[in-house]
Amino acid sequence: VLLPEVLRNVDSLKNQVGTWKQVGKTIGVVPTMGALHDGHLSLVRASLTEADVTVVTIFVNPTQFSPTEDLDSYPQTLESDLDKLSDVGNVWVFAPAVTEIYPADFSTSILAPAVSEPLEGEHRPNHFGGVATVVLKLFNLTEANFAFFGQKDFQQQRVVQQMVRDLNVPIKIRVCPIVREPDGLALSSRNVYLSSDEREIALSLSRTLNWAVGQILSGQRDGYELMVEMRQRLIDAGVTRVDYAAVADPHSLATMETIQLPVVLLLAATVGTTRLIDNEVVA
Ligand code: PAF
C-alpha cells in the first residue's frame, strides 16, 4: 500500500485544497499531534466514510503546552504514523513546521469559550486558547466540511463545538467514541510513558468510571458524594495526584451536585509523572 502524500507547507496544502474544491470534493480533517494509535485511526476511518478526501494533520502545537509540560519529549513518530495511515486508506497528511503555522510576526489568538474554564482549564490555564487557535487555523487551511475529534478529550470537543458555533465557522464537528485497550485503558499517545506498574495503576481511571456509572444506574443522585468516592478510589489505587474527579453537565461542564441525566463523569490524574484523562457519559 502506498504511503500517504505528505504536505509540509501552507502553500502546498492550499494548492491541493484548491484542486479538490474545484471539482466539488468534500473534505474531512482529522487534527492530531501524531503518535497515532487506534483512537486516531477510528477518526480517520470515520472521515474516509463521510468525506471524499481526508486530510490528517500532524502538528505538535507548542501554544497548547505550558512551560512545565511535555512539549519537548512529546512522542514524534512520523514514519510509523504514515505506515499506520496507509493501512487504513487513502489520506493526505499535512505535517507543517512550527514556523509555517506560527510565522515570526504571528500575534492573533482565540479566547477560548467559557466551557474551557473548569476542569482542564483550572489545571492547564492557557491550554484551550492554544487548542482553539490552532484548530481554527487548521479548519481555515483545509477548508474542511467535516472535522473529527475523539470523545477522549471531552472538554476539547466541547470547546471546539462552542467555538464553531460562536464564530459561525462553516464546518461540521463529529465526535467519535473512546477507543480502549481490552482491559479498559483509554488509548492515549501518553500511555507509552507508563511503566508496567504504572499501567496497572492507570487502569483505576476506567475502573472508577465503570463503578461510578453503575452507581448512577442503580440510583445514586448525590453528585458530590460520587465525586468524593471517585477521587478516593483513584487515591486508593495508587495514583500520584488527582486533578479532578467530576460529575458534570455534558454541555456546560458545570459540576452537578444533584445528578440529572445526561451527565458526564470526568477524571484527570497523574500516575508517576504521566497525566491521564478519561470520561464516560451516562445518558
Ligand atoms: O487533540 C489533539 O491532539 C490536539 O489538541 C489537537 C486537536 C490536534 C490540536 O493541537
Residues whose N, C-alpha, C, O or C-beta is under 5 A from the ligand:
A	BS01	PAF	P31 T32 M33 F59 N61 V131 V134
